[in-house]
Amino acid sequence: MKKILLILAILALAGCATSAPKAKTFYQSYEATGTPPMIANKIYMNIISPDFINGDFLPADLSCQGEGRAPLLQIANVPTSTASLALVVDDPDAPAGVFTHWLVWNISAAAKTIDAKNLPSGAVVGANSGGTNKYFPPCPPSGVHHYYYRLYALDEKLKLPAKTNMKNLLKAMTGHILDEAVLMGKYQKK
């Protein structure tokens, strides 16, 4: 009996020793501290905002009930092989399906911040679901909605017209994504 228990213990330890760390999911969220996760000794790209904490509620001034300004976004740990960055801001809780609030691509890989009032030179703003080429502030009709700020590191600059929507942007990025980071804020009208 002791031999069987010893063999089982060795097999259990061997299984733990050989298990690899879990791969990063495509839309992995980061801790509110802004500390990038380490998986297999690799630091992943990170996006945070001084305007709100990841997973928390957005302040009213970032919504249609306030100033409606885009949050300041701060970027860290962009892969060295990045040619450009792309930003997609969407609300999957919208009644008619995913609502695109902001699309920006060809952001310089050297950018440390994304500020709607002062976008890096060469950045292109695409078409949001409201049909404009600018930031569309959160304005949910009812209930709590989740707003995802997804940053992508790409291995090339994109040659897309400003009228490009989210579906076509994501299609153009396919096969060119080196890393991604996600920041999420919630909002509900008061």
N, C-alpha and C positions, 0 to 999 in steps of 0.2 A: 504494500500500500504506500509506503514511504517513497519507493522508487517511482510509482505512478504520479504521486503528488510532485515530486522533484522534476519529473519530465514535463508535467503540465506547467509548472512554474517557469521552467527554462523556455518552453514554447511561448508562454505569455510574454516573458521579457524579450524574447527574440522578435516577437510581433511588434512590440512597442518600439524597439530599437530600430527596426527597419521601416517604420511608417514615416512617409515623407510629410512635410507640412502641407496643409491644404492650399490649393491654388487660389489666388485672388479672384473673386467673382468679378464679372464685368462692371457691375454697379456697386462696388464695395463702398460703404460709408466709413468715414473716419471719426475718431473720438472728438468730442467737443474741445479738447485741449489743443487740437491742431497738430498733435504729434503723429507723424506718419507711421503706419504699422511696419513692422519688420517681418518678412516671411522669407525663409531660406536666405537670411543675411542680405536681402535686397530692400532698400528703402524705396517706397512707392511715392509717386507724385502726390502732392497734397494741395487742397484748396480750402481756405477758411475766409471768414469775413469778420471785421471788427463790428459790423452792424447787427449780427445775430449769432447765436450759438447753434451749431449743427444739431438738428433734431428738435429745436425749440421753435416757438412762435416768432414770426417776423414782426418787427415793430410797425405800427400803423403808418408811419411816414414812408414806408416802402410799398404801400398799397394804394389802391384807388381812393381810399378814405383819408389819405394824407397827401404828402408831396408826390408820391408815385415815382420816386427816384429808384434807380437800380442800386443794389448794395455794392459797396467797394469789395472787390474780391482780391485776396492775396494768394500768391502761388509759390510753392516750394518744391524742390526736388524734381525738376523737369529733367527727363533723361537727356544725356549729352548728345545723342544722335537725333534729337528732335529738330525738324525743319520748320514746323509751325504748330500753333495751338488752335483749337476750336472750342467754342463754348456753346452749349445747348441748355436752355432753361425751359422746362416744361412742367405742366400740371396734368398728371394722369387721372386726376379725380374729376375733371371737367365733364359735365353732363353729356356732351356730344363726342366724347373721346378725348384723347390727349390734346391739350391746348399748348401751343408753342408760344412762349413769352419773349424769348430773345435768342437769336442766332448770331454768332460772331465767329469768323474764321480768318485764317492767315494772320493770327496774332503772333507777334515775334516770340520765338522760343526764349529770348532773353528777358521777356516781360516778367516783372515781379508782382504787378497788380493789373487788374482790369477795372477801369473806371469808365462808365458810360459817357461821362462828360469829356473825357480825355483818353480816347482809345489809342493804342499804339499805331504809329504810321503803318499803312498798308493793310490794316485790319478791315474786313468787309462785314457789314451788318446785313443779314438776310431778312427774309419776310417772316413775320410772326403770324399767328393764326388770325389776328385782327386785320391783316392785310397791309401793315405798315412795316417800315424798316427801322425799327427802334425798339427799346425796351417797353414791354406792355406790362404794367404793374398788376400784381395779384388783385383779383376782384371777384371772389367766388360768389355765386348766386345764393348758396346755402351750405351750411355745414363746414367742417374742417377740410381744407385742401392741402396737399403736399406739393411743394415747389422744389424741383430738383435742379441744381446748378451743376451740370456735368462738364468737366474739362477734359479734353482729349489731347494727348501729345501725338502728333502725326509725323510720318517720315517724309512728307512732301508738303509744298504749298498747293492749295486747291485753286483751280481755274474755273470758278463758278460765277455766274452773274448775281448781282445783288437781289434779284427776284427769287432766288433759290429758297425753297421751303425746307422744313426739317427732314422730310422723307428723302428728298434728293441730296441733302447734305450728308445724311447718314449713309446713303448709297455710295456717294463719292468717297467717303472715309473708309469704306470696307476694304480691308486688307492693308490699311496704312496706319492703323492705331498701334502706337508703341506702349502707351500707358493711359490710364484714365483715373480721375479723381471725382468724388461726388460730395456735394454739400447740400443738405436738405433743410428747408424751413417750412413751417406750417402757417396757415392763415385762416381766420374765420372772421367774417364781418361782425361788427358789434352793433 
